[in-house]
């Protein structure tokens, strides 16, 4: 998927809650490419414009799994705190 497509996908699957600005997305994609988590290739977008297309690598999938596990642990801990009677 090209960068703009990634932005639209994130907005769509988050029910328009998450919006990623270009100034955040592209530096993040470049860092992920440098780390070997995504590969980038030049191609043509659906508008017939030259664009970089990004694809997650095996190392990227492993990192994603690790980050998902961390996030789920943190989210569960936050939910426990918010449900705590001590905050009531």
PDB file of N, CA, C and O in Angstrom, chain B, residues numbered from 101:
ATOM      1  N   UNK B 101       0.843  -1.165   0.000  1.00  0.00           N
ATOM      2  CA  UNK B 101       0.000   0.000   0.000  1.00  0.00           C
ATOM      3  C   UNK B 101       0.896   1.239   0.000  1.00  0.00           C
ATOM      4  O   UNK B 101       1.954   1.239   0.630  1.00  0.00           O
ATOM      5  N   UNK B 102       0.485   2.273  -0.690  1.00  0.00           N
ATOM      6  CA  UNK B 102       1.273   3.506  -0.677  1.00  0.00           C
ATOM      7  C   UNK B 102       0.885   4.333   0.550  1.00  0.00           C
ATOM      8  O   UNK B 102      -0.128   4.058   1.194  1.00  0.00           O
ATOM      9  N   UNK B 103       1.686   5.334   0.867  1.00  0.00           N
ATOM     10  CA  UNK B 103       1.513   6.103   2.093  1.00  0.00           C
ATOM     11  C   UNK B 103       0.127   6.676   2.276  1.00  0.00           C
ATOM     12  O   UNK B 103      -0.464   6.538   3.347  1.00  0.00           O
ATOM     13  N   UNK B 104      -0.408   7.323   1.241  1.00  0.00           N
ATOM     14  CA  UNK B 104      -1.738   7.909   1.362  1.00  0.00           C
ATOM     15  C   UNK B 104      -2.779   6.825   1.603  1.00  0.00           C
ATOM     16  O   UNK B 104      -3.724   7.024   2.365  1.00  0.00           O
ATOM     17  N   UNK B 105      -2.603   5.673   0.949  1.00  0.00           N
ATOM     18  CA  UNK B 105      -3.519   4.544   1.149  1.00  0.00           C
ATOM     19  C   UNK B 105      -3.464   4.031   2.583  1.00  0.00           C
ATOM     20  O   UNK B 105      -4.490   3.655   3.149  1.00  0.00           O
ATOM     21  N   UNK B 106      -2.272   4.015   3.169  1.00  0.00           N
ATOM     22  CA  UNK B 106      -2.119   3.603   4.563  1.00  0.00           C
ATOM     23  C   UNK B 106      -2.883   4.563   5.466  1.00  0.00           C
ATOM     24  O   UNK B 106      -3.587   4.137   6.381  1.00  0.00           O
ATOM     25  N   UNK B 107      -2.741   5.859   5.207  1.00  0.00           N
ATOM     26  CA  UNK B 107      -3.454   6.869   5.989  1.00  0.00           C
ATOM     27  C   UNK B 107      -4.964   6.657   5.916  1.00  0.00           C
ATOM     28  O   UNK B 107      -5.645   6.681   6.941  1.00  0.00           O
ATOM     29  N   UNK B 108      -5.483   6.451   4.717  1.00  0.00           N
ATOM     30  CA  UNK B 108      -6.919   6.252   4.539  1.00  0.00           C
ATOM     31  C   UNK B 108      -7.385   4.963   5.214  1.00  0.00           C
ATOM     32  O   UNK B 108      -8.468   4.921   5.798  1.00  0.00           O
ATOM     33  N   UNK B 109      -6.575   3.925   5.134  1.00  0.00           N
ATOM     34  CA  UNK B 109      -6.926   2.642   5.754  1.00  0.00           C
ATOM     35  C   UNK B 109      -7.028   2.792   7.275  1.00  0.00           C
ATOM     36  O   UNK B 109      -7.978   2.304   7.887  1.00  0.00           O
ATOM     37  N   UNK B 110      -6.058   3.462   7.875  1.00  0.00           N
ATOM     38  CA  UNK B 110      -6.076   3.665   9.332  1.00  0.00           C
ATOM     39  C   UNK B 110      -7.315   4.454   9.734  1.00  0.00           C
ATOM     40  O   UNK B 110      -7.978   4.106  10.712  1.00  0.00           O
ATOM     41  N   UNK B 111      -7.634   5.506   8.998  1.00  0.00           N
ATOM     42  CA  UNK B 111      -8.841   6.278   9.287  1.00  0.00           C
ATOM     43  C   UNK B 111     -10.082   5.411   9.179  1.00  0.00           C
ATOM     44  O   UNK B 111     -10.959   5.468  10.041  1.00  0.00           O
ATOM     45  N   UNK B 112     -10.163   4.618   8.140  1.00  0.00           N
ATOM     46  CA  UNK B 112     -11.339   3.797   7.894  1.00  0.00           C
ATOM     47  C   UNK B 112     -11.536   2.741   8.976  1.00  0.00           C
ATOM     48  O   UNK B 112     -12.625   2.624   9.538  1.00  0.00           O
ATOM     49  N   UNK B 113     -10.490   1.972   9.272  1.00  0.00           N
ATOM     50  CA  UNK B 113     -10.659   0.881  10.242  1.00  0.00           C
ATOM     51  C   UNK B 113     -10.806   1.386  11.672  1.00  0.00           C
ATOM     52  O   UNK B 113     -11.236   0.632  12.545  1.00  0.00           O
ATOM     53  N   UNK B 114     -10.456   2.651  11.931  1.00  0.00           N
ATOM     54  CA  UNK B 114     -10.624   3.222  13.269  1.00  0.00           C
ATOM     55  C   UNK B 114     -11.924   4.029  13.365  1.00  0.00           C
ATOM     56  O   UNK B 114     -12.115   4.788  14.316  1.00  0.00           O
ATOM     57  N   UNK B 115     -12.808   3.866  12.390  1.00  0.00           N
ATOM     58  CA  UNK B 115     -14.058   4.640  12.342  1.00  0.00           C
ATOM     59  C   UNK B 115     -13.796   6.141  12.403  1.00  0.00           C
ATOM     60  O   UNK B 115     -14.499   6.880  13.093  1.00  0.00           O
ATOM     61  N   UNK B 116     -12.785   6.574  11.678  1.00  0.00           N
ATOM     62  CA  UNK B 116     -12.425   7.985  11.547  1.00  0.00           C
ATOM     63  C   UNK B 116     -11.903   8.607  12.845  1.00  0.00           C
ATOM     64  O   UNK B 116     -11.824   9.832  12.944  1.00  0.00           O
ATOM     65  N   UNK B 117     -11.545   7.792  13.837  1.00  0.00           N
ATOM     66  CA  UNK B 117     -11.026   8.317  15.103  1.00  0.00           C
ATOM     67  C   UNK B 117      -9.549   8.667  14.963  1.00  0.00           C
ATOM     68  O   UNK B 117      -9.110   9.713  15.440  1.00  0.00           O
ATOM     69  N   UNK B 118      -8.784   7.797  14.314  1.00  0.00           N
ATOM     70  CA  UNK B 118      -7.349   8.022  14.161  1.00  0.00           C
ATOM     71  C   UNK B 118      -7.061   8.658  12.810  1.00  0.00           C
ATOM     72  O   UNK B 118      -7.503   8.174  11.768  1.00  0.00           O
ATOM     73  N   UNK B 119      -6.313   9.748  12.850  1.00  0.00           N
ATOM     74  CA  UNK B 119      -5.902  10.437  11.623  1.00  0.00           C
ATOM     75  C   UNK B 119      -4.392  10.639  11.692  1.00  0.00           C
ATOM     76  O   UNK B 119      -3.875  11.270  12.613  1.00  0.00           O
ATOM     77  N   UNK B 120      -3.709  10.099  10.714  1.00  0.00           N
ATOM     78  CA  UNK B 120      -2.254  10.174  10.672  1.00  0.00           C
ATOM     79  C   UNK B 120      -1.854  11.246   9.668  1.00  0.00           C
ATOM     80  O   UNK B 120      -2.213  11.174   8.493  1.00  0.00           O
ATOM     81  N   UNK B 121      -1.118  12.227  10.134  1.00  0.00           N
ATOM     82  CA  UNK B 121      -0.654  13.302   9.257  1.00  0.00           C
ATOM     83  C   UNK B 121       0.591  12.838   8.497  1.00  0.00           C
ATOM     84  O   UNK B 121       1.354  12.001   8.980  1.00  0.00           O
ATOM     85  N   UNK B 122       0.777  13.393   7.312  1.00  0.00           N
ATOM     86  CA  UNK B 122       1.929  13.038   6.479  1.00  0.00           C
ATOM     87  C   UNK B 122       3.239  13.267   7.219  1.00  0.00           C
ATOM     88  O   UNK B 122       4.184  12.493   7.069  1.00  0.00           O
ATOM     89  N   UNK B 123       3.296  14.325   8.013  1.00  0.00           N
ATOM     90  CA  UNK B 123       4.519  14.638   8.753  1.00  0.00           C
ATOM     91  C   UNK B 123       4.872  13.601   9.796  1.00  0.00           C
ATOM     92  O   UNK B 123       6.010  13.558  10.265  1.00  0.00           O
ATOM     93  N   UNK B 124       3.923  12.767  10.165  1.00  0.00           N
ATOM     94  CA  UNK B 124       4.173  11.667  11.098  1.00  0.00           C
ATOM     95  C   UNK B 124       4.351  10.348  10.355  1.00  0.00           C
ATOM     96  O   UNK B 124       5.213   9.541  10.702  1.00  0.00           O
ATOM     97  N   UNK B 125       3.532  10.140   9.336  1.00  0.00           N
ATOM     98  CA  UNK B 125       3.530   8.855   8.636  1.00  0.00           C
ATOM     99  C   UNK B 125       4.835   8.566   7.909  1.00  0.00           C
ATOM    100  O   UNK B 125       5.439   7.512   8.109  1.00  0.00           O
ATOM    101  N   UNK B 126       5.269   9.490   7.073  1.00  0.00           N
ATOM    102  CA  UNK B 126       6.429   9.189   6.233  1.00  0.00           C
ATOM    103  C   UNK B 126       7.725   9.018   7.033  1.00  0.00           C
ATOM    104  O   UNK B 126       8.501   8.113   6.725  1.00  0.00           O
ATOM    105  N   UNK B 127       7.987   9.841   8.035  1.00  0.00           N
ATOM    106  CA  UNK B 127       9.181   9.561   8.854  1.00  0.00           C
ATOM    107  C   UNK B 127       9.098   8.193   9.545  1.00  0.00           C
ATOM    108  O   UNK B 127      10.104   7.495   9.671  1.00  0.00           O
ATOM    109  N   UNK B 128       7.897   7.820   9.991  1.00  0.00           N
ATOM    110  CA  UNK B 128       7.732   6.512  10.628  1.00  0.00           C
ATOM    111  C   UNK B 128       7.982   5.392   9.623  1.00  0.00           C
ATOM    112  O   UNK B 128       8.650   4.410   9.947  1.00  0.00           O
ATOM    113  N   UNK B 129       7.456   5.528   8.415  1.00  0.00           N
ATOM    114  CA  UNK B 129       7.690   4.507   7.384  1.00  0.00           C
ATOM    115  C   UNK B 129       9.175   4.397   7.050  1.00  0.00           C
ATOM    116  O   UNK B 129       9.684   3.295   6.850  1.00  0.00           O
ATOM    117  N   UNK B 130       9.868   5.525   6.989  1.00  0.00           N
ATOM    118  CA  UNK B 130      11.307   5.501   6.691  1.00  0.00           C
ATOM    119  C   UNK B 130      12.080   4.807   7.817  1.00  0.00           C
ATOM    120  O   UNK B 130      13.009   4.042   7.560  1.00  0.00           O
ATOM    121  N   UNK B 131      11.687   5.081   9.071  1.00  0.00           N
ATOM    122  CA  UNK B 131      12.345   4.406  10.206  1.00  0.00           C
ATOM    123  C   UNK B 131      12.077   2.902  10.167  1.00  0.00           C
ATOM    124  O   UNK B 131      12.974   2.103  10.435  1.00  0.00           O
ATOM    125  N   UNK B 132      10.847   2.520   9.834  1.00  0.00           N
ATOM    126  CA  UNK B 132      10.513   1.097   9.756  1.00  0.00           C
ATOM    127  C   UNK B 132      11.256   0.418   8.609  1.00  0.00           C
ATOM    128  O   UNK B 132      11.667  -0.737   8.720  1.00  0.00           O
ATOM    129  N   UNK B 133      11.424   1.143   7.516  1.00  0.00           N
ATOM    130  CA  UNK B 133      12.184   0.593   6.388  1.00  0.00           C
ATOM    131  C   UNK B 133      13.642   0.397   6.793  1.00  0.00           C
ATOM    132  O   UNK B 133      14.240  -0.637   6.497  1.00  0.00           O
ATOM    133  N   UNK B 134      14.205   1.382   7.462  1.00  0.00           N
ATOM    134  CA  UNK B 134      15.601   1.293   7.905  1.00  0.00           C
ATOM    135  C   UNK B 134      15.796   0.126   8.882  1.00  0.00           C
ATOM    136  O   UNK B 134      16.838  -0.529   8.874  1.00  0.00           O
ATOM    137  N   UNK B 135      14.790  -0.125   9.720  1.00  0.00           N
ATOM    138  CA  UNK B 135      14.857  -1.221  10.691  1.00  0.00           C
ATOM    139  C   UNK B 135      14.595  -2.582  10.045  1.00  0.00           C
ATOM    140  O   UNK B 135      14.801  -3.621  10.672  1.00  0.00           O
ATOM    141  N   UNK B 136      14.137  -2.573   8.787  1.00  0.00           N
ATOM    142  CA  UNK B 136      13.862  -3.837   8.094  1.00  0.00           C
ATOM    143  C   UNK B 136      12.471  -4.382   8.345  1.00  0.00           C
ATOM    144  O   UNK B 136      12.204  -5.550   8.064  1.00  0.00           O
ATOM    145  N   UNK B 137      11.571  -3.546   8.876  1.00  0.00           N
ATOM    146  CA  UNK B 137      10.217  -4.001   9.179  1.00  0.00           C
ATOM    147  C   UNK B 137       9.273  -3.853   7.999  1.00  0.00           C
ATOM    148  O   UNK B 137       8.241  -4.522   7.941  1.00  0.00           O
ATOM    149  N   UNK B 138       9.620  -2.977   7.053  1.00  0.00           N
ATOM    150  CA  UNK B 138       8.860  -2.842   5.809  1.00  0.00           C
ATOM    151  C   UNK B 138       9.848  -2.730   4.651  1.00  0.00           C
ATOM    152  O   UNK B 138      10.997  -2.325   4.827  1.00  0.00           O
ATOM    153  N   UNK B 139       9.371  -3.099   3.467  1.00  0.00           N
ATOM    154  CA  UNK B 139      10.125  -2.899   2.227  1.00  0.00           C
ATOM    155  C   UNK B 139       9.356  -1.877   1.418  1.00  0.00           C
ATOM    156  O   UNK B 139       8.127  -1.829   1.467  1.00  0.00           O
ATOM    157  N   UNK B 140      10.083  -1.059   0.671  1.00  0.00           N
ATOM    158  CA  UNK B 140       9.438  -0.042  -0.159  1.00  0.00           C
ATOM    159  C   UNK B 140       9.877  -0.221  -1.606  1.00  0.00           C
ATOM    160  O   UNK B 140      11.038  -0.515  -1.894  1.00  0.00           O
ATOM    161  N   UNK B 141       8.919  -0.035  -2.505  1.00  0.00           N
ATOM    162  CA  UNK B 141       9.191  -0.088  -3.940  1.00  0.00           C
ATOM    163  C   UNK B 141       8.430   1.043  -4.613  1.00  0.00           C
ATOM    164  O   UNK B 141       7.344   1.421  -4.174  1.00  0.00           O
ATOM    165  N   UNK B 142       9.004   1.574  -5.673  1.00  0.00           N
ATOM    166  CA  UNK B 142       8.317   2.591  -6.458  1.00  0.00           C
ATOM    167  C   UNK B 142       7.338   1.916  -7.402  1.00  0.00           C
ATOM    168  O   UNK B 142       7.617   0.852  -7.953  1.00  0.00           O
ATOM    169  N   UNK B 143       6.193   2.546  -7.579  1.00  0.00           N
ATOM    170  CA  UNK B 143       5.184   2.041  -8.498  1.00  0.00           C
ATOM    171  C   UNK B 143       4.228   3.157  -8.859  1.00  0.00           C
ATOM    172  O   UNK B 143       4.477   4.322  -8.549  1.00  0.00           O
ATOM    173  N   UNK B 144       3.127   2.800  -9.519  1.00  0.00           N
ATOM    174  CA  UNK B 144       2.121   3.781  -9.917  1.00  0.00           C
ATOM    175  C   UNK B 144       0.878   3.611  -9.054  1.00  0.00           C
ATOM    176  O   UNK B 144       0.390   2.500  -8.846  1.00  0.00           O
ATOM    177  N   UNK B 145       0.379   4.737  -8.559  1.00  0.00           N
ATOM    178  CA  UNK B 145      -0.836   4.717  -7.750  1.00  0.00           C
ATOM    179  C   UNK B 145      -2.048   4.539  -8.659  1.00  0.00           C
ATOM    180  O   UNK B 145      -1.928   4.493  -9.883  1.00  0.00           O
ATOM    181  N   UNK B 146      -3.224   4.441  -8.025  1.00  0.00           N
ATOM    182  CA  UNK B 146      -4.460   4.306  -8.803  1.00  0.00           C
ATOM    183  C   UNK B 146      -4.726   5.545  -9.645  1.00  0.00           C
ATOM    184  O   UNK B 146      -5.494   5.489 -10.605  1.00  0.00           O
ATOM    185  N   UNK B 147      -4.086   6.683  -9.288  1.00  0.00           N
ATOM    186  CA  UNK B 147      -4.191   7.918 -10.076  1.00  0.00           C
ATOM    187  C   UNK B 147      -3.105   8.005 -11.138  1.00  0.00           C
ATOM    188  O   UNK B 147      -2.943   9.040 -11.784  1.00  0.00           O
ATOM    189  N   UNK B 148      -2.362   6.919 -11.318  1.00  0.00           N
ATOM    190  CA  UNK B 148      -1.284   6.851 -12.296  1.00  0.00           C
ATOM    191  C   UNK B 148      -0.140   7.795 -11.942  1.00  0.00           C
ATOM    192  O   UNK B 148       0.560   8.299 -12.820  1.00  0.00           O
ATOM    193  N   UNK B 149       0.039   8.027 -10.640  1.00  0.00           N
ATOM    194  CA  UNK B 149       1.155   8.844 -10.159  1.00  0.00           C
ATOM    195  C   UNK B 149       2.203   7.940  -9.553  1.00  0.00           C
ATOM    196  O   UNK B 149       1.900   6.873  -9.018  1.00  0.00           O
ATOM    197  N   UNK B 150       3.439   8.386  -9.647  1.00  0.00           N
ATOM    198  CA  UNK B 150       4.548   7.641  -9.050  1.00  0.00           C
ATOM    199  C   UNK B 150       4.429   7.711  -7.538  1.00  0.00           C
ATOM    200  O   UNK B 150       4.281   8.793  -6.971  1.00  0.00           O
ATOM    201  N   UNK B 151       4.496   6.540  -6.876  1.00  0.00           N
ATOM    202  CA  UNK B 151       4.348   6.492  -5.424  1.00  0.00           C
ATOM    203  C   UNK B 151       5.188   5.337  -4.878  1.00  0.00           C
ATOM    204  O   UNK B 151       5.483   4.371  -5.582  1.00  0.00           O
ATOM    205  N   UNK B 152       5.563   5.464  -3.611  1.00  0.00           N
ATOM    206  CA  UNK B 152       6.269   4.363  -2.939  1.00  0.00           C
ATOM    207  C   UNK B 152       5.233   3.474  -2.278  1.00  0.00           C
ATOM    208  O   UNK B 152       4.340   3.938  -1.570  1.00  0.00           O
ATOM    209  N   UNK B 153       5.379   2.188  -2.530  1.00  0.00           N
ATOM    210  CA  UNK B 153       4.481   1.195  -1.950  1.00  0.00           C
ATOM    211  C   UNK B 153       5.245   0.429  -0.873  1.00  0.00           C
ATOM    212  O   UNK B 153       6.387   0.017  -1.076  1.00  0.00           O
ATOM    213  N   UNK B 154       4.597   0.250   0.266  1.00  0.00           N
ATOM    214  CA  UNK B 154       5.225  -0.371   1.423  1.00  0.00           C
ATOM    215  C   UNK B 154       4.586  -1.722   1.693  1.00  0.00           C
ATOM    216  O   UNK B 154       3.375  -1.902   1.570  1.00  0.00           O
ATOM    217  N   UNK B 155       5.446  -2.670   2.065  1.00  0.00           N
ATOM    218  CA  UNK B 155       4.973  -4.020   2.381  1.00  0.00           C
ATOM    219  C   UNK B 155       5.691  -4.482   3.645  1.00  0.00           C
ATOM    220  O   UNK B 155       6.905  -4.327   3.773  1.00  0.00           O
ATOM    221  N   UNK B 156       4.932  -5.048   4.570  1.00  0.00           N
ATOM    222  CA  UNK B 156       5.522  -5.510   5.818  1.00  0.00           C
ATOM    223  C   UNK B 156       6.384  -6.748   5.545  1.00  0.00           C
ATOM    224  O   UNK B 156       6.033  -7.592   4.720  1.00  0.00           O
ATOM    225  N   UNK B 157       7.503  -6.841   6.242  1.00  0.00           N
ATOM    226  CA  UNK B 157       8.413  -7.983   6.099  1.00  0.00           C
ATOM    227  C   UNK B 157       8.139  -8.993   7.221  1.00  0.00           C
ATOM    228  O   UNK B 157       7.340  -8.728   8.118  1.00  0.00           O
ATOM    229  N   UNK B 158       8.803 -10.140   7.163  1.00  0.00           N
ATOM    230  CA  UNK B 158       8.678 -11.136   8.232  1.00  0.00           C
ATOM    231  C   UNK B 158       9.137 -10.534   9.559  1.00  0.00           C
ATOM    232  O   UNK B 158       8.502 -10.745  10.592  1.00  0.00           O
ATOM    233  N   UNK B 159      10.237  -9.786   9.528  1.00  0.00           N
ATOM    234  CA  UNK B 159      10.716  -9.137  10.745  1.00  0.00           C
ATOM    235  C   UNK B 159       9.686  -8.124  11.243  1.00  0.00           C
ATOM    236  O   UNK B 159       9.502  -7.970  12.450  1.00  0.00           O
ATOM    237  N   UNK B 160       9.022  -7.443  10.331  1.00  0.00           N
ATOM    238  CA  UNK B 160       7.981  -6.488  10.692  1.00  0.00           C
ATOM    239  C   UNK B 160       6.784  -7.174  11.329  1.00  0.00           C
ATOM    240  O   UNK B 160       6.199  -6.656  12.281  1.00  0.00           O
ATOM    241  N   UNK B 161       6.421  -8.332  10.810  1.00  0.00           N
ATOM    242  CA  UNK B 161       5.302  -9.089  11.403  1.00  0.00           C
ATOM    243  C   UNK B 161       5.654  -9.533  12.823  1.00  0.00           C
ATOM    244  O   UNK B 161       4.814  -9.476  13.721  1.00  0.00           O
ATOM    245  N   UNK B 162       6.883  -9.971  13.019  1.00  0.00           N
ATOM    246  CA  UNK B 162       7.322 -10.365  14.363  1.00  0.00           C
ATOM    247  C   UNK B 162       7.264  -9.180  15.310  1.00  0.00           C
ATOM    248  O   UNK B 162       6.786  -9.312  16.437  1.00  0.00           O
ATOM    249  N   UNK B 163       7.743  -8.026  14.869  1.00  0.00           N
ATOM    250  CA  UNK B 163       7.720  -6.822  15.693  1.00  0.00           C
ATOM    251  C   UNK B 163       6.282  -6.409  15.996  1.00  0.00           C
ATOM    252  O   UNK B 163       5.968  -6.003  17.115  1.00  0.00           O
ATOM    253  N   UNK B 164       5.415  -6.513  14.997  1.00  0.00           N
ATOM    254  CA  UNK B 164       4.011  -6.168  15.182  1.00  0.00           C
ATOM    255  C   UNK B 164       3.371  -7.055  16.249  1.00  0.00           C
ATOM    256  O   UNK B 164       2.654  -6.562  17.120  1.00  0.00           O
ATOM    257  N   UNK B 165       3.626  -8.349  16.183  1.00  0.00           N
ATOM    258  CA  UNK B 165       3.091  -9.271  17.200  1.00  0.00           C
ATOM    259  C   UNK B 165       3.562  -8.872  18.592  1.00  0.00           C
ATOM    260  O   UNK B 165       2.772  -8.836  19.536  1.00  0.00           O
ATOM    261  N   UNK B 166       4.839  -8.576  18.713  1.00  0.00           N
ATOM    262  CA  UNK B 166       5.409  -8.171  19.994  1.00  0.00           C
ATOM    263  C   UNK B 166       4.751  -6.892  20.507  1.00  0.00           C
ATOM    264  O   UNK B 166       4.397  -6.803  21.683  1.00  0.00           O
ATOM    265  N   UNK B 167       4.587  -5.911  19.635  1.00  0.00           N
ATOM    266  CA  UNK B 167       3.977  -4.647  20.030  1.00  0.00           C
ATOM    267  C   UNK B 167       2.502  -4.828  20.379  1.00  0.00           C
ATOM    268  O   UNK B 167       1.994  -4.162  21.281  1.00  0.00           O
ATOM    269  N   UNK B 168       1.813  -5.723  19.673  1.00  0.00           N
ATOM    270  CA  UNK B 168       0.404  -5.992  19.992  1.00  0.00           C
ATOM    271  C   UNK B 168       0.271  -6.608  21.385  1.00  0.00           C
ATOM    272  O   UNK B 168      -0.628  -6.250  22.146  1.00  0.00           O
ATOM    273  N   UNK B 169       1.162  -7.528  21.709  1.00  0.00           N
ATOM    274  CA  UNK B 169       1.133  -8.149  23.034  1.00  0.00           C
ATOM    275  C   UNK B 169       1.374  -7.109  24.121  1.00  0.00           C
ATOM    276  O   UNK B 169       0.688  -7.105  25.143  1.00  0.00           O
ATOM    277  N   UNK B 170       2.347  -6.229  23.901  1.00  0.00           N
ATOM    278  CA  UNK B 170       2.616  -5.166  24.874  1.00  0.00           C
ATOM    279  C   UNK B 170       1.401  -4.263  25.031  1.00  0.00           C
ATOM    280  O   UNK B 170       1.004  -3.938  26.149  1.00  0.00           O
ATOM    281  N   UNK B 171       0.814  -3.858  23.912  1.00  0.00           N
ATOM    282  CA  UNK B 171      -0.327  -2.960  23.946  1.00  0.00           C
ATOM    283  C   UNK B 171      -1.498  -3.603  24.690  1.00  0.00           C
ATOM    284  O   UNK B 171      -2.135  -2.955  25.520  1.00  0.00           O
ATOM    285  N   UNK B 172      -1.782  -4.864  24.398  1.00  0.00           N
ATOM    286  CA  UNK B 172      -2.895  -5.539  25.061  1.00  0.00           C
ATOM    287  C   UNK B 172      -2.677  -5.613  26.564  1.00  0.00           C
ATOM    288  O   UNK B 172      -3.626  -5.465  27.334  1.00  0.00           O
ATOM    289  N   UNK B 173      -1.460  -5.838  26.985  1.00  0.00           N
ATOM    290  CA  UNK B 173      -1.135  -5.872  28.407  1.00  0.00           C
ATOM    291  C   UNK B 173      -1.366  -4.504  29.054  1.00  0.00           C
ATOM    292  O   UNK B 173      -1.970  -4.416  30.123  1.00  0.00           O
ATOM    293  N   UNK B 174      -0.893  -3.455  28.416  1.00  0.00           N
ATOM    294  CA  UNK B 174      -1.072  -2.099  28.944  1.00  0.00           C
ATOM    295  C   UNK B 174      -2.555  -1.734  28.954  1.00  0.00           C
ATOM    296  O   UNK B 174      -3.045  -1.185  29.941  1.00  0.00           O
ATOM    297  N   UNK B 175      -3.279  -2.031  27.868  1.00  0.00           N
ATOM    298  CA  UNK B 175      -4.699  -1.694  27.784  1.00  0.00           C
ATOM    299  C   UNK B 175      -5.492  -2.415  28.870  1.00  0.00           C
ATOM    300  O   UNK B 175      -6.403  -1.829  29.456  1.00  0.00           O
ATOM    301  N   UNK B 176      -5.162  -3.680  29.149  1.00  0.00           N
ATOM    302  CA  UNK B 176      -5.839  -4.422  30.216  1.00  0.00           C
ATOM    303  C   UNK B 176      -5.558  -3.797  31.569  1.00  0.00           C
ATOM    304  O   UNK B 176      -6.461  -3.680  32.398  1.00  0.00           O
ATOM    305  N   UNK B 177      -4.323  -3.395  31.800  1.00  0.00           N
ATOM    306  CA  UNK B 177      -3.963  -2.763  33.072  1.00  0.00           C
ATOM    307  C   UNK B 177      -4.715  -1.441  33.253  1.00  0.00           C
ATOM    308  O   UNK B 177      -5.206  -1.149  34.343  1.00  0.00           O
ATOM    309  N   UNK B 178      -4.803  -0.661  32.204  1.00  0.00           N
ATOM    310  CA  UNK B 178      -5.530   0.611  32.278  1.00  0.00           C
ATOM    311  C   UNK B 178      -7.010   0.356  32.563  1.00  0.00           C
ATOM    312  O   UNK B 178      -7.618   1.055  33.374  1.00  0.00           O
ATOM    313  N   UNK B 179      -7.585  -0.640  31.900  1.00  0.00           N
ATOM    314  CA  UNK B 179      -8.993  -0.983  32.133  1.00  0.00           C
ATOM    315  C   UNK B 179      -9.217  -1.394  33.587  1.00  0.00           C
ATOM    316  O   UNK B 179     -10.226  -1.018  34.184  1.00  0.00           O
ATOM    317  N   UNK B 180      -8.309  -2.147  34.152  1.00  0.00           N
ATOM    318  CA  UNK B 180      -8.428  -2.532  35.572  1.00  0.00           C
ATOM    319  C   UNK B 180      -8.404  -1.321  36.474  1.00  0.00           C
ATOM    320  O   UNK B 180      -9.192  -1.230  37.416  1.00  0.00           O
ATOM    321  N   UNK B 181      -7.516  -0.396  36.202  1.00  0.00           N
ATOM    322  CA  UNK B 181      -7.431   0.817  37.012  1.00  0.00           C
ATOM    323  C   UNK B 181      -8.707   1.636  36.892  1.00  0.00           C
ATOM    324  O   UNK B 181      -9.229   2.127  37.893  1.00  0.00           O
ATOM    325  N   UNK B 182      -9.206   1.783  35.679  1.00  0.00           N
ATOM    326  CA  UNK B 182     -10.411   2.581  35.471  1.00  0.00           C
ATOM    327  C   UNK B 182     -11.644   1.945  36.122  1.00  0.00           C
ATOM    328  O   UNK B 182     -12.555   2.658  36.542  1.00  0.00           O
ATOM    329  N   UNK B 183     -11.679   0.625  36.207  1.00  0.00           N
ATOM    330  CA  UNK B 183     -12.796  -0.075  36.851  1.00  0.00           C
ATOM    331  C   UNK B 183     -12.641  -0.167  38.362  1.00  0.00           C
ATOM    332  O   UNK B 183     -13.561  -0.580  39.067  1.00  0.00           O
ATOM    333  N   UNK B 184     -11.483   0.216  38.845  1.00  0.00           N
ATOM    334  CA  UNK B 184     -11.190   0.106  40.276  1.00  0.00           C
ATOM    335  C   UNK B 184     -12.143   0.972  41.099  1.00  0.00           C
ATOM    336  O   UNK B 184     -12.458   2.102  40.725  1.00  0.00           O
ATOM    337  N   UNK B 185     -12.591   0.425  42.211  1.00  0.00           N
ATOM    338  CA  UNK B 185     -13.474   1.164  43.114  1.00  0.00           C
ATOM    339  C   UNK B 185     -12.727   2.278  43.824  1.00  0.00           C
ATOM    340  O   UNK B 185     -13.340   3.209  44.346  1.00  0.00           O
ATOM    341  N   UNK B 186     -11.404   2.183  43.845  1.00  0.00           N
ATOM    342  CA  UNK B 186     -10.617   3.215  44.509  1.00  0.00           C
ATOM    343  C   UNK B 186     -10.764   4.563  43.809  1.00  0.00           C
ATOM    344  O   UNK B 186     -10.574   5.606  44.433  1.00  0.00           O
ATOM    345  N   UNK B 187     -11.102   4.551  42.517  1.00  0.00           N
ATOM    346  CA  UNK B 187     -11.270   5.798  41.772  1.00  0.00           C
ATOM    347  C   UNK B 187     -12.662   6.360  41.893  1.00  0.00           C
ATOM    348  O   UNK B 187     -12.911   7.499  41.500  1.00  0.00           O
ATOM    349  N   UNK B 188     -13.576   5.577  42.433  1.00  0.00           N
ATOM    350  CA  UNK B 188     -14.983   6.013  42.528  1.00  0.00           C
ATOM    351  C   UNK B 188     -15.209   7.026  43.611  1.00  0.00           C
ATOM    352  O   UNK B 188     -16.336   7.481  43.806  1.00  0.00           O
TER     353      UNK B 188
END
